Each structure stands twice: as structure tokens, then as C-alpha cells.
């Protein structure tokens, strides 16, 4: 098993980690950046970062939590980047100019896309991330607080506020799974 000088992990172990954690990391990244190809890039950056710094992982948290924290930080970096902001601006202007749809067609398309997932993706990042980590990645509020470097009560408050925001936007039938929690 080849082990590189700056890491404590073999290539075969890294492949196992990628196979077991890749799917949920790409979904996590996608829910942050809303772009599948960028989520794939971020997932690759997460694994490269872990590979080079695996010796720093000290098992205080689970590997899933550790990798998720790296992914969250990489997503935040991407969302703050000038490249991302320029791309969002260009795409927004381009869609306004080239839309060519009637107001009725635009409204119909918006209505069709009005499902719970899209409503979650419309939330501000601080609310979106707690909803995604809690309901989709099934982290506990304590694990989320460690991931986001904030107090557990802050996580609980953000979760409650996110659910309140969603309750205002979503059809009650779509909301059933989250109402009682």
C-alpha cells in the first residue's frame, strides 16, 4: 500500500473513503452552491484537502462530520468568491435579456418549480444549511454546531426560523414531514 510522506492514508483507503462519503458530500455541496458541476468540483477539493491533511485528522469527531465541515467551508469560500458573484450577475442579466417568455409562461414555469426543495434552496444560506444538515444529512444539532462553529442553541434557533420561513412559502401537503418536529 503506497503511503505518501505528507499523509497517513494510503491510496486504497482514500478510495474507500471517497466511495463511502462521495455521494452525500456532493449533495451537501449542491444544496449550498445550487450548481451540480461546481458541487462536483468542491467535492474533489474536499477529498484532495483531506488526502493532503489526513495526518491532522485526530478522530475527535466522525470522519463524516470532518469531511462535511471541510465541504461547508469550501462551499462558503466559493459563495464569497468574486468568480461566483460575477457568474451569478452574468447569468441573471443573460436570463433577463434572452428570456423571451410571456409573463404567463414564466409564471407557469415558476409554479411548476415551486416544490419544497426549491423553497429550501431559496432560503438564506444560514437557514438553508441547518435544514439540509438536519433533515437531509441527518446530523444532530450538536454535530451541526460543531460543523458550523456556532453554539448549539444558535443551530436550534436557525432551524426554527428556517421552518417558519418555509411554512409561509410551502403548500401544507409538502410541509407534512417537517411540521411535527
Rosetta blueprint (number, residue, H / E / L):
1 X L
2 X L
3 X E
4 X L
5 X L
6 X L
7 X L
8 X L
9 X L
10 X E
11 X H
12 X H
13 X H
14 X H
15 X H
16 X H
17 X H
18 X H
19 X H
20 X H
21 X H
22 X H
23 X H
24 X H
25 X H
26 X H
27 X H
28 X H
29 X H
30 X H
31 X H
32 X H
33 X H
34 X L
35 X L
36 X H
37 X H
38 X H
39 X H
40 X H
41 X H
42 X H
43 X H
44 X H
45 X H
46 X H
47 X H
48 X H
49 X H
50 X H
51 X H
52 X H
53 X H
54 X H
55 X H
56 X H
57 X L
58 X L
59 X L
60 X L
61 X L
62 X L
63 X H
64 X H
65 X H
66 X H
67 X H
68 X H
69 X H
70 X H
71 X H
72 X H
73 X H
74 X H
75 X H
76 X H
77 X H
78 X H
79 X H
80 X H
81 X L
82 X H
83 X H
84 X H
85 X H
86 X H
87 X H
88 X H
89 X H
90 X H
91 X H
92 X H
93 X H
94 X H
95 X H
96 X H
97 X H
98 X H
99 X L
100 X L
101 X L
102 X L
103 X H
104 X H
105 X H
106 X H
107 X H
108 X H
109 X H
110 X H
111 X H
112 X H
113 X L
114 X L
115 X L
116 X H
117 X H
118 X H
119 X H
120 X H
121 X H
122 X H
123 X L
124 X L
125 X H
126 X H
127 X H
128 X H
129 X H
130 X H
131 X H
132 X H
133 X H
134 X H
135 X H
136 X H
137 X L
138 X L
139 X L
140 X L
141 X H
142 X H
143 X H
144 X H
145 X H
146 X H
147 X H
148 X H
149 X L
150 X L
151 X L
152 X H
153 X H
154 X H
155 X H
156 X H
157 X H
158 X H
159 X H
160 X H
161 X H
162 X H
163 X H
164 X H
165 X H
166 X H
167 X H
168 X H
169 X H
170 X L
171 X L
172 X H
173 X H
174 X H
175 X H
176 X H
177 X H
178 X H
179 X H
180 X L
181 X L
